[in-house]
Amino acid sequence: MSPHVTIYAFPIVALSSIMTRVTGVALSLGAAGIGAAEILAGSGTTLSMMQTVGSSGFIIATTAKFSVSFPIVYHYGGALRHLVWDSKPEFLTNVGVEKSSYYLLGGSTALCGALSLFL
């Protein structure tokens, strides 16, 4: 009998894989939303929305920057990780995959936090 979902702890590798897929979907929906806004509301709509968010205060602007940059950085990092695994299958070990999952999450969070605060 399988453990119930509420007591089962997903391994970091599974969570990393799921997050890579979720960030890919988020990027696709974000691009579609920006395209739809430009088509429906006219040229320059997204620029004015970005200026409004950017001038709305430090916390909101920083959160918005992180929310946009994290899916890009995480998904790109996940793609690079898979590219390395495809060319160097010896890196594809249980310990190596788990470590790379932590590195990907920590590195993406740190990089996006720095980008959000300083740019």
N, C-alpha and C positions, 0 to 999 in steps of 0.2 A: 504494500500500500504506500503510495506517495505521500510525502509530507504536505501538509496544507500550506498554501501560499503565505499565510500570515506568520508561520513559524519557520519557513524556509529562508535561509539567508543566501541571496544570490552572490556568487563569487565576483570579485572585482572584474575579472575578465568578461563575464557575461554582461555586467553593468556597462563596461566600456564599449562592448559591441553594440548594445542597445542604444547607448548615448550617441555613438557615431551615426547610427541610422536616424535617430531623432533629430540630430543637428542637420543632417542632410535634408530631411523633410522640412525643418524650419527654414533652411536657406531657400528651398524651392518655393515655399509659401510666401516668404518675404519678398523674393524676386517677383513672384506673380502679383503680390499686393502692390508693390511699387509700380509695376507696369500697368496694372489696372487703374491705380490712382492717376497716373500720368495720362492714360487714355481717356478716362471718364471726366476728370476735373481740369484737364488742360496742362500745358507745358509749364513747368516750374512749381507744380504743387508740392512735390516731395522736397524741393529746396526750401520752400517756405515752412513746411512742417519741421524740417531739421533745424532751421533757424529758430523757430518757436521753442522747440525742445531744448536747444542749446542755450537759450537765454532765460529758461525757466528756473534756474537755480542749480547750484553745484550738485546736490544729491540726485536730482532728477536727470541732469545731463550726464553725470558719471554713470548712473544706472543704465541709461539708454545706450551709452557707448559700450558698456560691458555686455549688454544684452545683444548688441549687434555684432561685436567683435568675437565673443566667445564661440558661437557656432561656426564661424569662419575658421578660426584658429584650431579649434578642436577637430573639426571634420578634416581639415587639411593635414593636421598632425596624424590623424588616424589613417588617412590615405598614404602618407609617407611611411608609416609603420608597416602597412600591408605591402607596400612596394619593397621595403627592405626584406620582409619575410619571403616574398616571392623570389627575390634574387639570392638570398642567404637563408635557406631553410634550416641551417644549423642553429639559427637564433630562435627558432620556433620550439622552445622547450616550455614546460609548465612554469618553471621559475622565471624564465626570461619573459614570457608573455605576461605574467602577473606583475613583474617589475615594470615592464613597459606601460602597462595600464595605469599604474600609479604615477609614473613619470609623465604620461600624456595628460592626465587629469591635473596634476600639480603644475606642470609647465604651462598648460593652457590657461589655468586660473591665474597664475602669477603674471604671465605675459599680458593677458587681457586686463588684469587689475592695474598694471603699470601703464599700459596704453590709455586706459580710461582716465587715470588720474593726471597724466602728464601731457596728453595731447588734446 
